[in-house]
Structure formats: C-alpha cells, structure tokens
Amino acid sequence: MLSAIILSIIFIIASIFLLSFAFSMFSIAPWVPCKKKDLQRINHLAALKPGQVFCELGCGDGRVCRYIAENNPESKIVGIELSILIFLWAKLIELFLGSNNMKIKYGNALKYDISNIDVVYTFALIQTINGKLKNKFNKELKKGAKVLSYAFAIDEWKGKTSVDKPDNKTSPIFIYEF
C-alpha cells in the first residue's frame, strides 16, 4: 500500500516535470545553451555599467546570468525560465554558485515586464518567438536599452543594428539598440 502511494507520487511529480518541459519547449523555445566560449563576448557586448539591469529571457540553467553576474558585481542580473525542471536546476545551481546580484525567476519571458531593463539577452531559436519578442521589445524597452540575440536575427527590425561575428567558427550575436 505504502509503495503504491510512493510510486503514484513519483509518477505525478515526473509527469509535472515532463509536461512543464514539453510546454516550454513547444510554446516558446527548447533549451539549448550558448557555447561557453561565447560568454566573454556576450559580456563584452552587454557593456554593463554599475547599477544597470541585465535580463536573460529563457535563461535555461543560468549559465549566461552567472557569468554576467560574476563579471559585473555592481549590476543586477535577472534570468527568466519557463520550464519548471530547468528552472529548479538553475535555482539549485544559483544556490551553490550564484552571486548576490543575480536572481533566477520562474515565469514566461513573454509576460515578464522588461521596462526597467538596460540589456536583454535572448537565444530564441524559433523565428515566431523572435517576432513576438520584437513586439515586446518595441512596446516595453526604454530608450537606450540594448538587445543581444544569440545566433538568430530578429526579422524586420527597425532601428540601429549590428552583428558581432569574429570568424566563421563563432555564432553571430545580433545587437539591437533603441
């Protein structure tokens, strides 16, 4: 009897995790981490000043957030993740390796208020999501804000744009400024 209850609880918990992972994967984008070798470049392009706020939409395990937080101790770093399983993993890593200036939050990046963000970083693999993000950026980001899009361009962007791609072996980082 007790073992049946325990197995039922494990099944329910596993189902919640799998459904959450599937929901985030198909509703927004699957989690694919950026290359570790590109972290320094992302940090350089973010060019955070003390007191500025950096937000990663769809932060996965928080790899970018941790790197940015470690290298910008006077800035505030926020990561948003929708998949409960990946979020819990990121929170566990944050607990042991995180910085005081970093916070990983559970939520839908498309619904998170970014009006106070100075630099937004995203690795949106699906073009339909980039279109939704573009609309969100145009509505919410303040003048002077910057968007870094790893590997994928935001189609039909109006405004100042540049691309950082040092060589053929590196992923491009698209820089959009307001």
N, C-alpha and C positions, 0 to 999 in steps of 0.2 A: 504493500500500500504506500509506504513512505517513498520507496524508489520510483513508483509510478508518478507521484506528485513531483519529485525532484526532476524526473525526465520531462514532465509536462512544463515545468518552469523553465528548464533549459531550452526546450523547443520554442516556447513563447519568446524568450529573450533572443534566441538565434533568429527567429522569424522577424522580430522587430528590427534587428540589425540589418538583415538581408533586405527587407523592404525599404528601409531608410537608404541603404546604399544604392539600391536599384532606382528609387525615386530621384535621388540627387543625380545619379548617372544619366537618367533619361530626361529629366526635367530641366536640368541646367547643363552640366557637362561632367564627363567622367574625370576622376582624379588621375592626373599624370604629373608627376613632379618635374620641375625645371632641372636642368643639369647643374650639378654642384659647381662646375667651373664657371657658370654664368652669374653666380651670386655676387661676386665682386663687381661685375659690370652693372648689374641691376642697382646695387648700392650707389655706385658712381653716378649713374644716370638719374637716380632719385634725387641726389644732391640735397639731402635734407639739412635744414638749418635748425639750430636749437629751438625747441618749442613747436616745431611743425609736426603734423599728424600724417602718418603713412598707413594706408589700409590695403590689405590684400583681400580681394573678393574671390572666395573659393580657395582658402589657404591650405587645404589638404592637411598634411602633417605639421604645418607651420614652419617648414624649412626656411622659406624666404623671410618670414617675420622674425625668426630667431636671429638670422644673420644681420638683418637690418637693425634690430634692437641692440645687438652686441656692438655694432659699429656706429650707432647713433644714440648714445645713452641719454642725451638731453631731448630726444624726440619721443613722441607717443606712437606706439605701433599696435595696430589692431588687425586681427585676422578673422574672417567670417567663413564658416564652413557649414554646409547643409547636411551632409551625410553624418548621422549620429555616430556610426562606428569610427569613421575617420576623425570626427570631432573629439571623441573620447580619447583616441590615440594621441591627438595633438595636445589635449589638455594634460594627459599623463606626461608627455614629453615636456610640456610647459612647466609642470610641477617640479620636475627634476633639473631641466636645463634652461628654463625660461629666465627672462630678465624682469626687473621691476617695472620697466617701461613698456612691457608687452602684454597684450591680453588677447586670448583666442575666445571668440564668441560663437555660439550656435545660432544659425539663422540663415535665411535666404538672402543671398547677396543682392538680388534684385529688389528686395524690400528694405534693405538697410539704408538708413539716412547717411548720405555722404556729403552733406552740405558743409561740414566743417573740416573736410579732408583736404590736405595740401597735395599729397601724391597718392594716386590709386594705382595698384599693380594688379594685373589680371593675366591669366593664362587660359583664356576661353577658347576651347578647341572647336567649338561649333559656331559657324557663321551666324545662325539665327540668334544665338545668345549675344554675339558681338553687336548685332543690330539693336537688341533690347538694352544692352549696356550703353550703346551710343546715345539712345534716347534718354536714359537715366542720367548719364554724364551731362548732357545738354541742359536738362531740367534742374539738376541739383548742384553741380560743382560750381564753386566760387571762382571769380576772376583770379587768374594767376595760378590756378591748380594745374596739375600735370597728371597725365595718364600714361602708364607704361604697359604696353600689351606685348607679352612674350610670345614670339613665334607667329602670331596671327594679326593681320591688319584689321582695323575697324573700317569696313567699307563705307564709302561716300562721306568721309569725314570732312567737315568744313572748318578750316582754321589751320593754325600752324602745326606742321607735321614734320618729323624727321625719323630716320631709321638708323639704328646702330647695328652694323653687321661687319665686324672687323675682317672676317675672311669667309671662305666657302664652307668651313667646318663648324661655324658657330650659328646658332639660331638668331634670327633678327629680333631686335626689340624695337617696337614702334613707339615713338614718343609723340604724344598729343598735348598741346598746350592751349589753355583758354586765355 
